[in-house]
Amino acid sequence: MRDECDEMHQRDLIVCRFTGKSGRYTQAYVRRAACEKRASYSSAQLLRFVMIIAERILTAQMPDGAKQVPISIYAPRFADGMHICEYIIEWPGRERRSFSAGVDLVQALHSALMKIGI
């Protein structure tokens, strides 16, 4: 278990260095702690510790003008027998959480990008 947590943490640190966002480091260490204490978390609680790998602000043309729509994409992972990539679209007035699935992690990420429309 410890080796699995160390490997995940090293991947998270690569994402941190790549994105250059200091908040990602906190998230990486929280995920490592959650991994090491996995027995004390339910699977629903563990979902909160999935690493955000990309963020973007899109612009939606609405009847009352242009509105910013933040997008967050989480690291693809294997769950419930499939590879999934979760994402959040923060539409004005509501938030949409969804995911895409694929035969591997790359296809899950690509499918999420296609669904978002990036």
C-alpha positions, 0 to 999 in steps of 0.5 A: 500500500505504501509503495502505491501511495508513493507512486501516486504522490510522485505522479501528483508532484509531476502534475504540480511542477507541470501546472506551476500552481502552488495550490496543487502541492497542498492537494498532492499531500492531502491525497497522499495522506488520504491514500495512506489512511485509505481504510478510514475513508469511504470510496465517496470521501476518496473521490474528493482527493482526485487531482485536478490536472487542468483548469480553463475559463471558457466564454459562453455567449448568453442572451444577456452578454458574455459569461465566464465558465470555469472548467476543471478536469480531474486526473483520469483514474480506474474506478468501478471497472472502467477508466474515467475522467471527471470534470466540472463545468461551472455554468452561470447559476449552476454547476455540472459535474460529469465524467467520461469513460474509455478503454484506457486513461488517455481515451477517458481524458480525450472523451472528457475534452470532447464532451466539454467542447475544448 
